[in-house]
Amino acid sequence: MADLHVTPIGDLIEHDTSIDGQCACGPTDKLVKRDDGSIGWLTVHHSLDDREASEG
């Protein structure tokens, strides 16, 4: 689904960025406006080592 994936570096798992894959992290899909005015998908993957909790 996504045109672009953002994944955490050095996480506990290798994140699935395939077109039809279902990543274990439960990524969030967002519609984003491209520079040319068109709309695309951005998939943001979540870390499984809880680093977001400490980045607060």
N, C-alpha and C positions, 0 to 999 in steps of 0.2 A: 504494500500500500504506500509506503513512504518513498519520497524522492531522496531524502537525506536522513541518516540516522546519527544520533549523538549517543555515544556509549562511554561508560566509565572506564578509565584505564586501570589495569591491575586489579580488577574485581575478582570475586570468588569464583565466577563462572565466565565462560565465553558467551557473549550475548549473540543471539540469533538475529542477524540483519538480512536474512533472505526475504524475498518478496512475499512469500506465503508462509513464512515461519511465525511461530508463536513463542516469543521469548519468555522465559520463566520469570523475568523481573516485572512483567506487566507494564510494558512501556506506555507512554502517553502520546497520542497522535494529535498534532496541532496543524491547522491550516495556516499557511504563511503566504504573504504577498511577496513575490519575487521582484527583482529590480525592474523587469520588463512589464510589470503590472499584472502578470498572470498569477494564478494561485497554485501552490504545491503543498505537499505534505512533509512535515518534519516529525520524526519519531524520536522521542527522548526516552532513553533507557534509564532505569533506576538501579543504583548499586545495591548489592545484597550484603555488603559489609557494614551498613549503617553509617557511612561517612557523611551523609546529609545531616544526620542528627548532630554531629560535632561541628559542622560548618556554620550552623545557626546564625 
